[in-house]
Amino acid sequence: MIETDGRRLKGDASRRLVLEHAVDLASVDGLDGLSIGRLADAAHVSKSGVATLFGTKERLQLAAVEAARLRFVATVIEPARVEPRGIRRIVALLDGWIAYSRSRVFAGGCFFAATTTEFDAKPGAVRDALAAALAEWNGYIAASFGYAVAQGEVGADEDPEQFAFEATALLDAANTRSLLGGSNQPYVFARRALVTRLRSAGADDAQLARLTDVDDLAA
């Protein structure tokens, strides 16, 4: 039993190590760019070891999507949960997402922005996993904004799903433009637009300080 458990622990550690490299590689070259050979080189493990851990390329891709989702949740969503539901949590989520993209938590910027374009027109399990991860993020933004509506922090006529669409579109554009231009200026523009949108919805300036007080060019 001890030997079996030891092998399992070693296998789990190897899997985590390989996936850490897999998500970074995929954020640059896409999920279709993942190969057992290249991943083995990056993680300094054998090809047979990678093949044993994942079996097929699709299983490797699905595992990479889940590993990326967990890294995103730990980086953006969990820290924001210390804030009360409503505008303060929305602000923490938006600011956290900008920091996540700006600091290249994934080597190629946002993992999901990099990989969804590969699979948006390709039916299958990988597309479904990516769609579910994006729906989870959009749904969390919408639900958080819904609390702001219910608490009277923004106008009663505000549509949480509309806000989530607008906010994520701005964030995705900032990520892409930053990568293409090699500049943090797009985050400045996105931050400014998000603040304007929240103010127009009725949010108080004091609640928006976390978004307004950050200098992305100096960060």
GIDAVEN-V967093 format. One record per backbone hydrogen bond with DSSP energy under -1.0 kcal/mol. CO is the residue of the C=O (numbers start at 0). NH is the residue of the N-H. E is the energy in kcal/mol with one decimal. If there is no record, write none. Layout:
CO:NH:E  CO:NH:E
This chain:
0:4:-2.7  1:5:-2.3  2:6:-2.3  3:7:-2.3  4:8:-2.8  5:9:-2.4  6:10:-2.7  7:11:-2.7  8:12:-2.3  9:13:-2.3  10:14:-2.3  11:15:-2.4  12:16:-2.2  13:17:-2.5  14:18:-2.4  15:19:-2.1  16:20:-1.4  17:21:-2.3  18:22:-2.5  19:23:-1.1  20:24:-2.6  21:25:-2.7  22:26:-1.7  24:28:-3.2  25:29:-1.9  30:33:-1.3  34:38:-2.6  35:39:-2.2  36:40:-1.9  37:41:-2.3  38:42:-2.4  39:44:-2.1  45:49:-1.9  46:50:-2.6  47:51:-2.3  48:52:-1.8  49:53:-2.0  50:54:-2.4  53:55:-2.3  55:59:-1.9  56:60:-2.7  57:61:-2.8  58:62:-2.1  59:63:-2.1  60:64:-2.2  61:65:-2.1  62:66:-2.4  63:67:-2.5  64:68:-2.4  65:69:-2.3  66:70:-2.0  67:71:-2.5  68:72:-2.6  69:73:-2.3  70:74:-1.7  71:75:-3.1  72:77:-3.1  76:80:-1.0  78:81:-1.1  79:82:-1.8  85:89:-2.3  86:90:-3.0  87:91:-1.9  88:92:-2.5  89:93:-2.6  90:94:-2.7  91:95:-2.3  92:96:-2.2  93:97:-2.1  94:98:-2.2  95:99:-2.3  96:100:-2.4  97:101:-3.1  98:102:-2.5  99:104:-2.0  100:103:-1.2  105:108:-2.1  109:113:-1.7  110:114:-1.6  111:115:-2.2  115:119:-1.4  118:121:-1.5  123:127:-2.1  124:128:-2.1  125:129:-2.4  126:130:-2.7  127:131:-2.2  128:132:-2.0  129:133:-2.3  130:134:-2.4  131:135:-2.1  132:136:-1.8  133:137:-2.8  134:138:-2.6  135:139:-1.8  136:140:-2.2  137:141:-2.6  138:142:-2.7  139:143:-2.4  140:144:-2.4  141:145:-2.2  142:146:-1.5  143:147:-1.3  144:148:-2.0  145:149:-2.6  146:150:-2.2  147:152:-2.3  147:153:-1.1  148:151:-1.4  154:157:-1.6  158:162:-2.4  159:163:-2.5  160:164:-2.0  161:165:-2.3  162:166:-3.0  163:167:-2.4  164:168:-1.9  165:169:-2.0  166:170:-2.2  167:171:-2.7  168:172:-2.1  169:173:-2.3  170:174:-2.2  171:175:-2.3  172:176:-2.8  173:177:-2.3  174:178:-2.1  175:179:-2.4  176:180:-2.6  177:181:-1.7  183:186:-1.2  183:187:-1.1  184:188:-2.0  185:189:-2.5  186:190:-2.7  187:191:-2.4  188:192:-2.4  189:193:-2.5  190:194:-2.3  191:195:-2.2  192:196:-2.3  193:197:-2.4  194:198:-2.6  195:199:-2.3  196:200:-1.2  197:202:-2.6  198:201:-1.1  200:154:-2.6  207:210:-1.5  207:211:-2.0  208:212:-2.4  214:218:-1.2
